[in-house]
Amino acid sequence: MAFQLGEDNDTGMNEMNLIPLIDIMLVLMIIFLVTATVANPSIPLTLPKTTADIVEPPAKEVTININAQGEISWGTKTITLEELQTRFKEESQSALKPAIQLRADKDARYDTVAQVMASASEAGLNDIAFVSDN
């Protein structure tokens, strides 16, 4: 007389039960998220105090665009290099000298960019910023 529990199935387990593994992973993830927000590592620093004045942005800005064909535009209007020199001289006579925002196409000739910069410098407009994409 043999004592038997369950069925007479000797094939074994065909599938692995993943539910306990998923439960453990969820608990570990919750523990990680809680401790990551509480334990924010930081380096204690005492930053120095400075007496530098805050530089205000220029009151007036002029955007100069140079496209790949070498055409120069003042804002949205296309102009020649001679007109640009005249406008630079007019702007340098004003009480507030504008900041020049130079936007040159990556395929624009360096000669054109250099001529625009030289024209601004000759007119006394030395605040030139190059605008680029990040």
Secondary structure per residue as TSV (DSSP state, phi and psi in degrees):
chain	resnum	aa	ss	phi	psi
A	1	M	-	360.0	117.9
A	2	A	-	-105.7	145.7
A	3	F	-	-100.6	130.1
A	4	Q	-	-133.9	133.1
A	5	L	-	-110.5	135.8
A	6	G	S	81.4	-156.6
A	7	E	-	-94.1	170.6
A	8	D	-	-91.3	40.5
A	9	N	-	-97.7	111.4
A	10	D	-	-100.1	11.3
A	11	T	S	-77.1	-20.2
A	12	G	-	89.0	-169.2
A	13	M	-	-85.3	127.4
A	14	N	-	-91.4	-25.7
A	15	E	S	-128.8	151.7
A	16	M	-	-94.0	137.3
A	17	N	-	-84.3	111.7
A	18	L	-	-94.0	-5.6
A	19	I	H	-61.3	-45.2
A	20	P	H	-63.5	-35.5
A	21	L	H	-65.5	-41.0
A	22	I	H	-65.5	-41.2
A	23	D	H	-60.4	-44.3
A	24	I	H	-64.6	-41.4
A	25	M	H	-65.8	-38.3
A	26	L	H	-65.7	-41.3
A	27	V	H	-63.6	-43.4
A	28	L	H	-64.5	-37.6
A	29	M	H	-66.2	-41.1
A	30	I	H	-64.0	-43.0
A	31	I	H	-62.5	-43.1
A	32	F	H	-62.6	-44.7
A	33	L	H	-64.8	-39.4
A	34	V	H	-66.9	-46.0
A	35	T	H	-71.8	-29.7
A	36	A	H	-69.1	-34.1
A	37	T	H	-80.4	-29.2
A	38	V	H	-81.6	-45.2
A	39	A	-	-91.1	74.1
A	40	N	-	-87.3	104.3
A	41	P	-	-71.1	132.7
A	42	S	-	-142.5	153.4
A	43	I	-	-99.1	122.3
A	44	P	-	-73.0	122.8
A	45	L	-	-128.7	144.7
A	46	T	-	-111.4	103.9
A	47	L	-	-78.8	143.3
A	48	P	-	-73.2	153.1
A	49	K	-	-92.3	140.6
A	50	T	-	-121.3	162.1
A	51	T	-	-110.1	13.5
A	52	A	-	-69.2	140.2
A	53	D	-	-79.1	149.2
A	54	I	-	-78.2	127.1
A	55	V	-	-82.6	123.0
A	56	E	-	-77.3	143.3
A	57	P	-	-64.5	152.3
A	58	P	-	-62.0	145.2
A	59	A	S	-70.4	-26.3
A	60	K	-	-133.1	134.5
A	61	E	E	-128.1	143.0
A	62	V	E	-120.9	127.6
A	63	T	E	-100.2	122.2
A	64	I	E	-111.2	124.6
A	65	N	E	-110.4	138.6
A	66	I	E	-127.1	117.4
A	67	N	-	-89.3	-179.9
A	68	A	T	-65.3	-24.3
A	69	Q	T	-85.3	-4.1
A	70	G	-	90.2	10.1
A	71	E	-	-78.5	136.6
A	72	I	E	-105.0	136.2
A	73	S	E	-131.7	141.8
A	74	W	E	-99.7	103.4
A	75	G	T	69.8	-108.8
A	76	T	T	-112.8	-3.2
A	77	K	E	-98.4	126.8
A	78	T	E	-75.8	130.9
A	79	I	E	-134.5	167.9
A	80	T	-	-90.2	170.9
A	81	L	H	-65.1	-35.5
A	82	E	H	-66.4	-42.3
A	83	E	H	-63.7	-36.6
A	84	L	H	-63.5	-43.8
A	85	Q	H	-61.4	-41.5
A	86	T	H	-63.3	-43.8
A	87	R	H	-66.3	-39.0
A	88	F	H	-60.5	-41.9
A	89	K	H	-65.1	-39.7
A	90	E	H	-64.2	-42.9
A	91	E	H	-69.2	-31.1
A	92	S	H	-71.9	-20.0
A	93	Q	T	-80.2	-16.2
A	94	S	S	-73.5	161.0
A	95	A	S	-65.9	-41.2
A	96	L	S	-101.7	110.5
A	97	K	-	-76.1	131.4
A	98	P	-	-78.1	158.2
A	99	A	E	-89.0	137.8
A	100	I	E	-95.8	123.0
A	101	Q	E	-100.9	106.3
A	102	L	E	-97.8	115.5
A	103	R	E	-113.7	104.2
A	104	A	E	-111.5	136.1
A	105	D	-	-62.4	147.7
A	106	K	T	-65.8	-20.7
A	107	D	T	-98.6	6.7
A	108	A	S	-71.3	149.8
A	109	R	-	-71.5	140.3
A	110	Y	H	-63.1	-31.9
A	111	D	H	-59.2	-43.1
A	112	T	H	-65.7	-43.6
A	113	V	H	-62.8	-42.4
A	114	A	H	-65.6	-37.9
A	115	Q	H	-66.1	-39.3
A	116	V	H	-65.2	-43.9
A	117	M	H	-64.4	-40.1
A	118	A	H	-65.6	-39.3
A	119	S	H	-63.4	-41.7
A	120	A	H	-65.9	-41.2
A	121	S	H	-66.1	-41.7
A	122	E	H	-62.2	-33.4
A	123	A	T	-80.9	-6.9
A	124	G	T	90.4	13.2
A	125	L	-	-98.5	97.8
A	126	N	-	-103.3	-4.3
A	127	D	-	-89.2	86.6
A	128	I	E	-115.8	130.6
A	129	A	E	-122.5	136.3
A	130	F	E	-91.0	127.6
A	131	V	-	-99.1	131.6
A	132	S	-	-142.5	165.4
A	133	D	-	-85.6	151.6
A	134	N	-	-75.3	360.0
